[in-house]
Amino acid sequence: MLLYTRRAQRIAWAVFAFFFLLLFALPFGVLVLAAFTKQWNGAFPSSYTFSNITAAFHTDPLDGLETSLITALLSSVIALVVGTWSALALDAVRNRVGKTLIQTVFMLPIAVPSVVVGLALLVAFSQGPVLLNGTNTIVVMAHSILVTAYAFQQVSAAVTRLDPAYEQAAASLGARPYYTLLRVKLPLLLPALTGSLALCFALSMGELGATAMVYSADWTTLPLRIYALDDRGHQFVAAAVTAVMMTITLAVLLAVSRIRTRANYR
């Protein structure tokens, strides 16, 4: 609803600012503040320290960060390839029942708790003929399954918005289907592809539920290590590690956003 009076606009902005500060800015602000806290007894920290930040760069958190980055990169690339391929294939399907069935299959992993996905993989691959329990492959597989749905949805929406005139023009000029795909369709989908990649990467970096079901001692992601720190009573160190993870994830998202912006202007 449009607000035409200045008073109504000010009230709307005030309500927005209140809920934004309460639900978004305050929790993250407290988290960053806790990362530099040595002792917190009242409404504000009693003393401050940089030891939490220093601890965040010790061997254990850095190993977790490396594991999370590798897992997020692999799973987001897998999700992008599978999601894009499936979205393009779905666009060629003319049967409505078939389309609905494919969309339902892709949305199923995010329609259930992520722990269910982890449990399903654990049960399916804990014995032969394919034994993956205790390997890093099953962790990457769990992340890929969870984030592929988001890539599929974003790319599918972009594919349906494509003007078929471009593809028809390429075909009329004698372009083969694979050439049309590589030189016409995919470049037009580049903003959606980069956005999907960034979203999948961010979701994988913060994934905890399914990972807790399938991780191994030598492949422990950073969210699991943060949970372990908090469980042992090291909340301030956990806050520092979380702040480092947020900063790195945000830097990656900003870099992908710049690529996406350039793609929009091509």
Secondary structure, 3 states (H helix, E strand, C coil): CCCCCHHHHHHHHHHHHHHHHHHHHHHHHHHHHHHCEEEECCCCEEEECCHHHHHHCCHHHHHHHHHHHHHHHHHHHHHHHHHHHHHHHHHHCCCHHHHHHHHHHHHHHHHCCHHHHHHHHHHHCCCCCCCCCCCHHHHHHHHHHHHHHHHHHHHHHHHHHCCHHHHHHHHHCCCCHHHHHHHHHHHHHHHHHHHHHHHHHHHHHCCCHHHHHHCECCECCHHHHHHHHHHCCCHHHHHHHHHHHHHHHHHHHHHHHHHHHHHHCC
